[in-house]
């Protein structure tokens, strides 16, 4: 069987399976040539995108061994797809969790084989050496991981072909013509002529493989130092068991956070399934927390949506966002109950936001402004720094006490409506005198007869905020507000837009009469 | 029997000082221990409304650990919401003597566009300032009911209110039980819905605006007690007029209605933003 891919010059083989390889086929061959050798060749169309997806899924799955995993960029497999793409794992400091490096690699091989993948694994001091050994290493037994003892990579690489250095095919061919077939042949050659002939790449790859040049591997997901892991001897498939495991993990995480006086703002739960899949759930909190019960409760809603597949083998919890959180001093005054209540508010807001979405819990802040829609502002209850964020754009938040401790005076002009329309509703209103209150108006097709009206309360736009050029007529932005009661007793807040009688300079042409527009802005209690 | 009682009383009097001190300490510790369970500040005394209303209600006030429905006829959205806000304000105020009393007001996202957003300066008149009120914006009735239950389970709140279009019996029963367990009032505000549907609520109030309001800013409503568990039958025939003034509810049944007037003339130009407080004072 072979995977084929259309490329210039016709359809070519992109990869072959062992049976096809023994028949003498190799990647790069045209399909016609391959068919001539092996008439019964089965072919499958290559799909690089899905290959990349699968690879990153495997990289995800490898997160059970170390958080530092990274799928190899596709461009790296320069020697053709036959070498296959790989996944980097940096297992520094992780091996002892699995009883040593050998056991870790064996476990990795066994598990990945169970998923139906053929894989070769190598462990070395440098990524370059590991890459080479995984592809060109000659192990004692097939399927055994290659492990290079620390410092032994120079020796191990010596016998490998130069292709193992991740070089372009042209470079490999060039070296071959010179009789340089093994990596060991390059060790003692002078650098300058090599670089002059084959480019910087050769020297770089050699140095990388030997550890003379650092080659950082960037992890697939950001690495958080606050991460705890739990593996089960047997896969678990029940949500209750997962929840119990979650509690144990959170308890361990809490101890670590408490030791460093931190609280988490975000927690990520990752479940590694038997079938190689990975299920994740993320929760956020409004303030730093390390209360196990609270975090577990936030996860509770998410757990039943997770796909456990045939069971979960390993679960981890990471806290990618942490903030300082000091132990709180319990207040010994009589205000114990109040403290308790404030402490409970955060968890409640977290739970509500978790289910209903971000920004679904708001506080209604008051601002020092005469313009009604500016005076009341809904800010997210999670965001206790909303004032800072908006900067000078917003009027300062109203404190409910003045500096000398007296309560703030009521809103100017007295009562304000209970409900305010975000967009004032256009109404048809009829007034007895042009600048008087309306006698009747139509709103949402209903005719309201006014029996009682109070006003006007004139509210002009805030000139210090306006960006209109000076001198421009802004009188049309002035509003005259009326409190209206209709025959049924409903009370509304209406306004007329603009001033009626503009003072005109003697001799100037009077402006054309404006048709006043009426709006309904609020509903009183 | 009588002699026994006398004997106990005598013992009480004879209690040495040490025992009395111990008893007071026990009472104090008991109060502290209750903190975790009941959120501490929640009292079991019913909410006092007005003398007239309290006389009718079986508990001598609005029961705290119970579900109460407030329904408004179509169109009278302001009145029903106003009365509900007044009840919430009373519940929050009772607590606030001893600390923070926070209430939860749950609505749908689109209610804001349709019926107007909750307006902070207006709510402040009911004692529901920004530090007292949390608004929850949910997508469906289902989510609102969930949020109410969640709020009732938390010890942080002293009242919850949900604006829903419909309330099934099961949902009302759940809310009633949750409110009972926590001892805080749960309010459900319904507009444009049948006011005769069965529910497990303790009371159901129909609120319509009272007409012919005199000048001033009293918020006045006409109340019908449609349902009340444990009340006498004749209480449901009555209707009351109440008004919100100075941070509490007042009976206003006997208040003389002034003749309807068209409007007051505008105040002096220099005082445009101030309204006359008494009708007679309008210039």
Interface residues (C-beta under 8 A of the other chain):
Chain A: X335 X336 X337 X338 X339 X340 X341 X342 X343 X344 X345 X347 X348 X349 X351 X352 X355 X356 X359 X360 X361 X362 X363 X364 X365 X366 X372 X375 X376 X377 X378 X381 X400 X410 X411 X412 X413 X414 X415 X416 X417 X418 X419 X420 X421 X422 X423 X436 X437 X439 X446 X450 X451 X452 X453 X454 X455 X456 X457 X458 X485 X487 X488 X489 X490 X491 X522 X523 X524 X525
Chain B: X32 X35 X36 X39 X40 X41 X75 X76 X77 X78 X79 X81 X82 X83 X85 X86 X98 X99 X100 X101 X102 X112 X113 X115 X116 X117 X118 X119 X120 X121 X122 X123 X124 X125 X126 X129 X130 X131 X133 X134 X135 X136 X137 X138 X139 X143 X146 X147 X150 X151 X154 X155 X156 X157 X208 X209 X210 X211 X212 X213 X215 X217 X219 X244 X260 X261 X262 X263 X264 X266 X272 X273 X274 X275
